[in-house]
């Protein structure tokens, strides 16, 4: 692959005089990073053009990335290189994206390859990897007497209660209004049930039943809200402000990926606090006495099937995931096999947290999970059903935990039976 030769070739005396392999052209790269599109991303382009001076890279930053790009996929106008939207199911990948190579070939070089693959072909490479759990202000938790991760869900609830009783901080912040942060709860699948978590759920008639992973994840969120441990009015939450609240100690915790740690640490510079106060801890359950964190790729970079400059697009994609410092700069896990662990996960190392990568679906079943939850109208990776959950938990909607989970189980099983023939 071109990516593996970039570092060696770019050290030559003439590396800045002509593009690698004569690659040239103009490409548009879609990004969700409106915060760094005019700063850090331009620095990456400058480095890239030392190797590929004849490739011109223009960014298009999109605030509502998921919503806008999902709609644009219905046209042929969605840039040359883009982050594959989460709304794209695996069986749709060949419709919109260029195959990069076989899963077998790329898996020897990059992690998380099977996450955007279909029928043995890979269509995207992760910009970086993310470990999942909850981001917390350790100073606030220490003031409440908690200095290590709770091992059970009840211990977690007790810890939040201690924060509420002994500090001025809001114990937990849902980010209900923005919605998308609620999907971060689902990213913890596998931390309870292990690598076969998705296949296990797809075989269950009632995933929202005691003892199952989905019940543990959503049951914990329900109990946090029902216990009065979250903000008083979730309809007024704000994502950008939540980073400041956590950084300053006005909020103590939010379920997020490790990608959020450097962003919230950065906020301490303007609102007070110290970067070392912000860390990520594993979800409050253990297997055989060990914490686990589901580790997966963040957004995957793919190449539009309709790009008119696919060689230039591939040059940018390969360079960005292999040779840029983006993963390190974001506190993420490098997608390159064999790379070291980032500083953001030092507490994971201290507490012996083991990483879990989800097993790929069996051949022919790549889209089964999404087929089930789409037909059941349960947006596992969206925000609506967890907004409904929060409304029930806080008494703003009718029902209770039992009735809410019974409804989810009924819809899930009907869709599961329909999609299993």
Secondary structure, 3 states (H helix, E strand, C coil): CHHHHHHHHCCCCCCCCCCHHHCCEEEEEEECCCCCCCCHHHHHHHHHHHHCCCEEEEEEECCCHHHHHHHHCCCCCCCCEEECCCCCCHHHHHHHECCCEEHHHHHCCECCHHHHEECCEECCEECCEEEEEEEEEHHHHHHCCCCCCCCCHHHHHHHHHHHHHHCCCECECCCCCCCHHHHHHHHHCCCCCCCCHHHHHHCCCCCCCCCCHHHHHHHHHHHHHHCCCECCCHHHCCHHHHHHHHHHCCECEEEEECHHHHHHHHHHHHHCCCHHHEEEECCCCEECCEEEEEEEECCEEEEECCCCCHHHHHHHHHHHHHCCCHHHHCCCECCECCCCCCHHHHHHHHCCCEEECCCCCCCCCCCHHHHHHHHCCCCCCCCHHHHHHHHHHCCCCCCCHHHHHHHHHHHHHHHHHHHCC
